């Protein structure tokens, strides 16, 4: 290492002496007190990795001296301390490593060289589905089904655990990756084998990796592609980020929850626009936010669009580490290091300089939900009824309801109406890490039970805790039976309803919804409610706090104002209102203090890597390369390296391209690569049936990400996506336009793409604003390139998806000067040529030739942002780049 500033120093804590790279070596030339906390983390990272090549003295000086009100367009590198994976996105990462081991042998290299170079920790949490609910055996039954469905995937992950160095897997039915991260994996201050201390930081293959920001760990979600680069030692290139400061004051009012707070923050920051920016919280109000509340705010950074939503290290951080069972020795190191580096926050600490400062008064937060289709669309609790009715009216124009249906299900007969809450789920990392809202839900259930209230018979209720500790403290508080009385039995430990693993509705209910085209609802304590994500039959989806999830299960409908109308009738026949069963803040805090203890967390994580008998019973062969099974429908060797040589292909020419799809605004990664149910009559379903898989065993797209054949067929296969090339038709369809200009019928996008590939015709996708929002899904980029799409031209990109497109060799372009496909008169029938693409080019010329011979010419901005990204693009993607580097070494 170069260490131009002679910054390596020593720090003694207790009886041990550690080394570290001191930021104070930059003083007095640079004022460190003016730097945001998150920038200090980046600055230390540069000091520690200065090598004169990837990271230079000039990079350090540029960051240390940056004026955040007017930043230079300067790129720097960031190397995370570790990588965190969940299994939906983690399986393809390990598949790619296994494929690289095969490929490097073909290039004359050593397969054993392909290993993570930093700690990689995978938590298997996305595979369990709510097939069973409403009973105490639901947890075990769902776990059994999970293992039956995913045996091939789990066997593959066990191979990775044995074959790969620096790789650990937390077995299924343990918790949600982000909660396991904050409660167990996060170090806050990292110590390597040589006794070097540095800030913990991580990349995660789930966008909600930002949850760890709540305890001062700089981390964010990346696609599997960028995560693999980090695993294999590649620094991540980024522009010096704007840092938006949010100055927090006040204290949450009676009746307001952390969920209400984060939905307000999401709305506020989406309105401001913070895509590709850091958000940092500071100010006196931090003293009134628990670490759990901070984690909740950090968690939803993807929903407000930021790279991160970070808090500094302070006494509350230490209290959380102590609560979750970290040793006193570790806690002392965290405090001493943070103080030595100027990263320690106190209420009287000087405030840093930010690109812009927004203000958040905690006392102004009111009970809220978000929906019915986007997490940033906050709705006051008092306005939910009006919000539902407005959305219902819009639905009626597309698919008129036939009105109420009489349904008999599980021996009970009732009337099912529009607005019915079909799913009420306490789910997702957003809230299941927060004892305040979970205890609040339990206390509300207790009060409701005492008055004789129950959940409505059509509501599918579920409780999917983020970790084993949650169940233990609900049991200790005596609240688990109250929740069970209302149907909220523990059904799984994992990410369920929020990812689309809500499981089926009972057959009579699903049939009634479909036959009568009912517009029904889900209320979940999650962070995602995009169209078609939670359940294909449920069109209205609202995010809410766990207590409100329980309340809506009792009410049974979103066509109700819970602030003024009765939630139900008690056993005495009198009306009961929400205010009658809502617990006070004092009740919640007293119960949390009594029930949530350090011992619960210590016992929950004592043998976290061991797993149960099912996991331990998986047999796996030890081998350097994976023994691929040609018959497997879960894991296949992907084609990324087919025909690859040691010579990079260079910058491609894109001429004579056809549009595969013309899409609108806010196209999410769920639209591009859905994670949920696989339709029987779609290309992926037909593929599975042709390979002998019955519909009941289709599982989900998320669980089959290790098989490119299925994932290609699932690309753009969301049931709600709308392609302007097929007006009036929902779903992943398009029209094939032949070389002679003939236009074919409406058919699946996969089939159209395969015809273009057979013709040798490159393809493009046109889109609107915020293309690629949502989960950090590498298959949204992998599927795009495998369908033959060479460029995506949008009005704007979400940060992660843009990087993923580059990482797979797809050219990301933006319309300029307020233009878009509609303003340019493009309908997808044109032939596209892209000219002027050279290394470092800021823009290209696009010519679209219409069938009548007329042309539309426009400029497009090239969104390959850094020299390293240009290298990846010239190699055909980051995986090809890394493979060539390893083969040469």
N, C-alpha and C positions, 0 to 999 in steps of 0.2 A: 504494500500500500504506500501511497505517496506521502500523505499527511503533511501537506504544505504548511498548515497552521500549527504544527506541533501540538496537536490537541489531545493526544493520548495521555490519560492521567489515571490516578488510582483513587479508590474510594474504600474506606474501612467502615464496615458495619458489624458491630459486635466483635467477634474474634476473627473475622475473615476480611481479607483485603481483595478487592476486585479491580479490574481495569475498565476504563470506559473512555469514549471520545467526548471531551468536554466542550460544550458550546461556548463556555466563557473564554476559550482561547481566541474567539472572534472579537472579543471586547478589547479595547474601547472603540475599535474602528467601526464596529456595527453595534447598534443598540438592540439588545435582545428583548428588553421589556416591551418594545413596540410590536414584537412578532406574535401572531396568534399561536396558540398551543399547537395546533395541527402543523403549522409551518416549522415549528421547532422540531417536531418529529421528523419531517422531511429533511430538515437541515442536518440533523444528527445522522440520518441515513446517508447523506452525501459525504459527510466527513468520514464516516466509517468505510465507505466504499470508494473513496477517491483513489483512482489508479492511473490517472492521466489519459485514459482512453475513453471508457464508457462514462466516467465521472471525472471532471477536471476542476482545477482550482477556480476557473472562471464560472463554472456552474455554482459552486459554493458561494462565490462573491455575488453572483446575480440573485440568488435566493436570499442571502443574508441582507442585501441592500435593497431589496425590491420595495417599491412604493405600491402598496396594494390598492391604492385608489386609481393607479394608472400603470398597470402591469405591462412589462415587455412581453412580446410573443417569443418567449424563451422556453425551450424544452429541457427537461431534466429527467434523470432516471430515478426510479424507486424500486428497491428490492425488499419485498416483504420477508419477515422473519419465518413465516410458515404459511401453509395453504390448508384450507378447510374445505372438505367436500361433503355434499349430501349424495345419497346413492343414485337418484335420478340423473344428476349431472356427473356424479363421480364414476359411475360405471363406464360411460364413454371415455372419460379421462384414462381409466385403467385399460380399456380396450385399445385406445390409441398408443399407450405405452407398450402393450403387448404386440401391436402391429408394428411399432417401431423396432422392437427386438427382432422380429422376422425380417423387416426391411434392411436393417443395418447389416445383418448377416449376408444378405444378397449383394450389398455394396462392399462387402469384404471387411466389415467391422466386427466388433465383439458385442454380442447381445447383452452380456452382463453389464456393459457400460450404461445401458438405459435404466436409470434409477432416479428417483427424486433426490435432489441435492440439498433440500431443506425438509424439515419435518412436514409430513402430509398426514392429516388425520381425517378419516372419513366416518361419518355417522349415518348409519342406515336408518332413515326416518321417513322416507317418502313413499314406501311401498305398501304400507298397510292401508286397507280400505274399510269403510264402515258398512260391511255386509250385514253385521248383526248389531243390534242396539236394544236398549230398553230392558236389559236383564244383567244379572251379575256375572253370567258366564260369557257375555259378549266379548270381553277382553280376550279370553282364552280362545274363543271360537274365531275371532278375527285374526289372531296370531297364527292359528293353525292354517287358515286359508291363505294367509300371507306367505307362509313357508311353502305350501303346496304350489302356489302360483310362481314363486320366485326362486325355486331351488336351483335352477341353472345359473341365475345371476349371482346367488349367494355362493355357489361353488366357485364361480369365477373370481369373486372378491376374496374368497379364502385362498385361492391360488395367488392372487396379488399380495395378500398378507404374508404368504410364505416366500414368494419369489423376489419381491421388491424390497430394497432397503429403504429406511426412513419412511415407512408406510405403516399406519395403524388403522384398524377398523373398529369402531364402536358398534357392537352387534345390534340387531333389530330389537324393537320393543323396549328401548331405553329412554328415548326422548327425542326432542327436536334438535337438529344440529346447532341452531343458534343459542338455544338454552343450555345445551351441553357445553357449548363454547364458553358462555359467560360464567357458568357455574363450575366448570372443571378444567377446560382446556386452556383458557386465557391465562397468560402469565402476567400481564400488565407491564412488568419489566422482565425482559428475557435474559437468561444467563446461558451462554454456550459452554461447551466442554472445557474451554480454556479459561473460564472465569471472567469472560468479557460480558459486561452488562450493556443492554441497549433497549429502547422501547419495543415492547411487543407490537407486532403489526401483522396483518394477515390479508391474504386474498381468499375469497370464498366463491365457490361455484353456485352460490345462491345469492340473489341480490340483497337479501336481508341479513347478510353478513354484517352490515352496518349496526346491527343490534349491539355488537361489542364496543361500539363507539361510546356507549353510555358509561363504561368504566375506564375511559381514557385510552382505549386501544384503537389506533388508526387502522381501519380495515374497510374494505368495500367489496361488493360483488363484481366478479368478472365472469366472462364466459369460460367454459372448460378449456378453450383454446389458449386464452391468456393465462389461465391457471397452469396449464401444462408448461408453458414457457417459463413461468416462475418456478415450478417444480424442478425444471432442468437448468436452473441457474441464470436464466435470461432476465435482466432488469426490465421493468416496465417503463416505457417512455411516455412522458406526459408533459403538457405545457404547465408552467407555473400557474397554479389555479387561483382564480378569484376566491376570496374567503368572505362570505356573507356572515356578519356577526348578528346574532339574535340576543338582544339584551333582555334578560328575564327579570321581572320584578313581581312582587306580591306573593300571594298564596292562594291555592285552589279553594274555592268557596264550597260550602256545604252542599252535598249532592252532586258535585262534579267529580269526574274520574280521570285517570291518566288517559283513557281512551278518548274521552271528550277533548282533552288537551291535544293529543296527537292528531286527531281529525281536524282540529282548528289550525294547528301548525301546518298540516299538509295543505289545507286550503290556502292559507296565507302564503306559503312559499311557492306553491304552484302558480299562484297569481303573480308573484314577483318574478318567477322564472329563475331557477337555480340549476338548470341542467349543466353538467360538467363543472360545477362549482363546489367548493367545500362550504359547508354550513357549520358554524361553531357557536355554541351557546355559552353565554357568560352573564355576569351581573348578579346583584344581591339575591335575586329570586332562586338561584341555584341552591341556596341553603335550605329552601323549602321543597326541594325535589329529591326524593329517594333515588338510590341507584336504579331500582326497578322502574321508576317512572322515567328516568333518563334512558334506560335501555329501551323502553317502549317508544320514546321519541326517536332514538337512533335507529331503531328497527325499520321505521317507515321512511327513511331517507329515499329509497327508490320511488315511493309514492309521491313525495314532493319533488323528486327529480334530481336531488343532489348526489354527488359522489359519496359524501359522508355527512353525518350530522353528529358532531363530536362534542364531548364534554371533557374538561380537564380532570386531572387527578387531584383529589382532596380527601378530607377525613371521611366523607361519605363513601368514597371508593374503598378505603381501608375497611370501613365497617362492613361493606358488602363482601369483601374478600374474607373477612373473619367469619361472617355468617355462613358463607358457602364452604367453610372448612379448610381454607388455606392456612399454612403454618405461620406462626408469629415471626419466625425467622424471615420468611418470604415477604411478609407484610412490612417488616422493618426495612428490607432492601428496597421495596417499592417506594416507601416514603423518603428514604435517604437519597436515592437516585433522583427522584422527582424534584426534591429540594435543591440538590447540587446542580441540576440542569435548568433551574428556573421554570420547571413545569408544574410546580405545586401551586394550587389555587387556595386562596383564603378570601373572605368577603372584602377585606380591605386591600387586596392586591391591585396594583395599577392595571388599567384596562388597555388591551392591545389596540392596534390600528387595524381596521378592516376595510375591505372594498366598499362596503356599505353596511350600515347598522339598521336593523329592524327592531321593533319593540314588541314585547309580549308580556302583557299583564295577566298573571295567572288568575287573578280575581275576576277577570272578565269571561272566563271559560264557562260555557253553559252546556247542559246535557245535549248530546248530538249523536247522529248516525251519519253514514255516508252512503249514497247510492242514488238510483238503483243500478248503475252500471260502472261507476268510476270511484276510486277511493278519494279523489280530491273534491268530489261533489258533496260537501257537507250539508246536512239538513238538521235544523234544530228539532229536538224531539217533538215539540209542539207542532211542527210543520210536516211531519212524516205522512200524515193522512192526505194532506193536499198534494204533497210530492208524489205519493203513490197514484193518486187519481189523475194527475197530469200525465204521468208516464202511461197509465192505463188507457187514457184517451188516445195517446199516440199509437199504442199497440192496436187499438181497435181499427185504425185505418189500414193496418197491414193484415191483421188476422182477427176478425170479429169474434168475440166470445159468444158461445151459445147459452151462457147463463149457468146457474147452479146445477150440480149433479148430485143425486142421491147415491151414496156409496156405502157398501158394507165391507168392512175390513177388520180382521181379527175379532169377529163376533160383535162388532159395534156398527150401528147404522147411523149415518149423519149426512148433513148437507155440506158439500164442498163448493165454496164460492171463489170468485176472483178475489185476489188479495190474500188468500189463505197462506199462512206460514207453514210450508211443507217441511222445511229444515230449520232447526234451531240448534246451532252448534257452538259450543265453547271449544275453540280450536285455534291453532296457529300460534306462532312465536310472538306475535304482537302483544298478546295479553297473558299467555300461559306462563310467562316468566315473572308476572307481577302479582305477588301475594295480595296486594290491596284489592285488586278487582276480583280475584278468585275468591277470597274470603267474603268480599261483598256479595258475590253471586250466591255463596252458600248461606249467608245470613238472610238474604232476600228469600231464598227457597225455604228456610226455616220459618220465617214469618208467614209466607204463603201457605205452607203446610198447616201451620197452627190455625189458620182461618178456614181451612178446608178447600183451598184451591189446588187444582191439578193442571197439567198440560192438556191441551186439546188432543183428541184421539188421532187426528190426521198429521200431527207434528212428529217428524223424525228427530228425536233428541239425542245428543251425544256430548260427551266430555272426553276430550283427548288431551291430557296433560302434556306439558312440554318436558317434564322429567318425573322420575319416580318420587322425587321429594314433594311434589305438589300433592299427590295422593296422601302421602304421609302426614302433611300438615293439615289437610282437610279432615283426615281421620282423627288427628289429635284434637282438632277443634270441635269434633263431634258433628261436622257439617255434611259428611259424605252421605249419610242416610237421608238427610233432608233433600239433597240434590237428587238422590236415587228415587225418592218418593215422587218427584216431578219428572222422572224419566231420564235424568242426566246421570246415567251409569258410566263409569270409566269404560271406554270402548277401545282405546288404543293409546300407545305412547308414540306419537309421530305426527307428521304434517298430513292432515286428512282433508277435511272439507275445503279448506282454503286453497289447496292445490288441485281440487277436483276429485279427490278420493272420497266423496260423500257417500258412495255406494248407491245401490238402486233404491227407488221408492217401492213400497209394496205394490204388487201388480194391479190391484183394483184402483189404487190412487193414480198411478201412472196412466192407466187406461182412461180414467175419467178426465184427467187433464188434457190428454191428447184428443179424445173424442169430442170434448166440449170446448177445445181451444181456450182453456182457462189461463189467465195470467196470474200465476201464483208466485210466492215469495220465499226467500231464505233470509234468515238473520243469523249472522255469524260473527264471532269475535276475531275475525281475521284481518288481513291487510289487502286482499285482492277480491274484487267483485266484478271482474270483466265479463263481458257477454260470453255465455256458453261455458264458463269456467267451473262454476260450482256444481251445476247439474243441467243437463240439456233440456229438461222439461221445466226448469225454473227460470223465468225470465227477469224477475225483479230480485235483486240481491243487495242487502243492506249490511254494512259493517257496523258493529255496535259493541259496547262493553259487555263483559260476561253477565253482569246483573240485568242488563237490558235484554240479552239473549233469553234469559230465564223468563223475564217479564213477557216477551213476545210469544214464548211457548205457551204461557198461560192464556194470553189474549187470543192467540191463534190466527191473527190477521194483522196486516200492515194498514188495512183500511180502518184505522182507529187512531184517535188522538189520546195517547196515554196520559197526557197532562190534565185532561178534563173529563174523559169518559171512563166509566168503570172497567177495570181489567177483567172482572168476573164477579160471580156471586159467592159469598162465603157459605159455610155450612148452616148459618142461621138465616140464609135466604136474602141477606142484605148485600147491597152493592159494595164491592171492595175497589179502592183506587190504588194506583201505583204508589202514591205518597204514604198509603197505610202500611206498605210492606218494604219501603225503601230504608235500608239501614243507615244510621248516622255515621259520620266520619269517626266519631269517638268510639262507637261500637266496633267499627272495622279495625281501628288502630289497636284497641285493647285486645281483640282476638288475635291479630297478627303478632303482637308482642308475646302472647301466651303460647301460640301454636307453632310459630316459625322459628326454629332453632338450628344452631350449627350442627348439632348431632344428627338431625334429619338428613342434611346434605352429605355429611361424612359417611353415613351408612348407605346412602343411595349410590355413592360413587366408589365404594370400597373395592368392588370387583367389576368395574364398569366394562373392562375389555374382555371379560371372561364369557359373558353371554349365557343363555340357558342351555338345556340339554339338546334342544333342536339345533342350535348353532354349533355347539361342540361336536355334534354327531355328523357334521358334514365331512365327507371324505374327499381329500384332494391330493392329486399326484404332485410331487415336487419336481419342477423342471424349469430350466431357464426360459424357454419359450412356451407359450400356451398351446395345449393340444386342441386346436379348433375342431368343433364338431359340425360337419356340413349339414346335419339335420336340425341343428339348434335354431329355434325361432327367437331366441333372446340374445345370443352373442355370436357375431360373425366378424371375420377379418375385413375391415373397411377398405375401400379401393383407393384411398388417398395417395398411396405410394406406387400404384400400378404403373409400370413403365418408367419409373423415376431413374434418372442418371445423376451423376455427380455435377453435371453442368446445369445451372439454373436456367429456366426458360426465358427470363427477362420480362419486360413489360409487354403484355399482349396487345394485339390490335383487335379492336371491336368494330366490325363493319357488317352491314347487312343483317342487323339484329332485329328480332321481332319481340313485341311486348307479350309477356306471359300474363301480366295482370296490371290493371290500372286501379289503384286503391286510394282510399280517402285518408282523413286525419286519424291520429291516435290508433294506428295499426299496431297491436301489441305482439309480443313474442308468442302469446297464446293464439293469436290469429295465424301467425306464421308457422308455428310448430306446437300444436296443442298437446297438453300433457294428459288429458283425461280420457274419456271413453272412446273406444274404437268402434266406429259404425260398421255394421255387418255388410252393408251394401256399398261401402267405399273401397278404394283400391287396397288399403291396408287390410281391411276385413276380408276381402276376397283372397288376398295373398295368404292370410292365416288359414282360411278354410281350405285353400288348395294344398296347404301343408298339414292338413289333418287336425287343426286346432278348432275345437268347438267354441261357439259364441260365449258360453259361460266361462271359458278359459282365456278369452282375449286379453284380459288384464287391461292395462292402460298404455297409451303412447309413452308416458313417462317411464314406465317399467321396462319398455322394450327399446330404450335408447342405445342398447348395445348391438342392435341389428339395423344396419343402414337400409336394408331392403324395405323394412317397415317404416322407418323414419322418412325415407324419400317419399313414400306413398302418403305419409301423413303431413307433408309440408304444404302449407296453405289449405289444410283440410278442416279448418275450424267451421263449425256449422253456421256461424253467424257472420263470417267474413263476406264482404260485398265487393265484387269486381265490376267496375264500370263497363267492362267489355261484355258483360252478361246482365244488362239492366233488369231489375225486377226479380232476380234469382239470388237467393242466399246460399252460402256454402262455397267450398273450394272448387269452383268450376271456371272454365275459360272456353275460348274457341281457338281451334287450330287454323292458322292462315298459311296455306301452302306457298311454295315458291312461285306458283302461277297466280297468286293473289286470291285463290278460291278460299271462301270462309266456311269452315265446317260447323257442325252442330255444337250445342253446349255439352261439355263433357268434363270429367275430373281434370284438375290442373295437372296432376301427375301424367295422365294419358297425353295431354297436349304437349307437355314438356318432352316426353319420350319421342313424340313424332318430330319435334324440332331437332332434337339431338340426332335422330336418325337421318335427318336432312343435312346435318352439319350446320344448322342455323343457331348462332348465339342468341341469347335472350336477355331482355331487360325487364325490370319492374319499375313502374312509375307510382309514386305515393305522395301523400300530403305531409302535414306537420307531425312531429313526434313519432316518426317511424321507428318501431322496435322498442317501445316502452314496455315496462313490466319485467318479468323474471329474466335473469341473466342466463339465457338459454342458448348454448352453443349450437344446438341442432337447428335453431332458426337460421344460422349462417351455413352450417354444414348441409342442411337440406337444400338451401338456396343454390349452392354451387353444384351439388349433385344433380339438380334439375336443369343444369346448363345455363343458369343465370350468371352473366358476366358483370353486370352493373345494376345498381339500384339508384334511381334518381328520385330524390324526395325533397320536400321543402325543409325538413330538418330531421335529425336522427337523435335517438336516445344514446347516451354515451357508450354503454356496454355493447349494444348491438352494432354500432358503427365500428368499434374496434374488432369485434368478432368477424364482421364482413371482410375487413382487411386481412385478418388472420387466416381466412380461408381462401384468399385470392379473389374476392369479389370487390369491384371498384365502387366505393360509395361516393355519390355525387349529389350536390344540392342545387336546386333551382336558385337563381339570383334575382335581385331587384323585384321581389314580391311576386315573381312569376310562379305558375304551377301548370299542371297538365291542362286544366280547364281553360286558364287564361290564354294558353298557347294554342288551344283548339286541338289538343291531342286526344284521340279516342282509343288508341291501341292498335289501330289497323295499319299504322305506318311502319316503314323500314328505317331503322336507326343506324347512323354512323357516328362514331365518337372519334374525333381527331385532336391532335395536339397533346396527347398524353405522353409526357416525358418525366423523368425523375425530378421531383421538386416542383412540378407544374402546379400553379395555383388554380388554374381553370382549364377547361377544354371546350372545344366547339362541338355542339351536337346538331346534326342535321336529321330531320325526320321527313322522309319522302312519303307523300300520300298516294293513294291508288290512282288519283287523277293526274299525277305528275307534279303537283304543286309541292313545294317544300316549306318546312318551318325550321328556321335556324335560330339557335339560342346558345348562350354561354351557360356552363354549369361549373360550380365550384368543386374542386377536388378535395375530398375529405380524408386524404392520407396525410396525417398531421405531423409526423416526425420522420427523421432520417431512418430510424430503425424500422418503422412501419413500411417505408419504401423498400427496404431490404427484404422484409417478409413478402411483400407483394411481388417483387421481382423473382423470388424463389417459388412462387405459386402458393404461398402460405407459410405460417410460422412453423408448422410441424415439419414441412419439407426443409425449411431453413435449418432447424435444429438438427435434423437427421444428417444433413450434409456436414454440419459442424462436428458432430460426434464421430461420423465416419472418417473425417479427415484427421481427427485427433488420435 
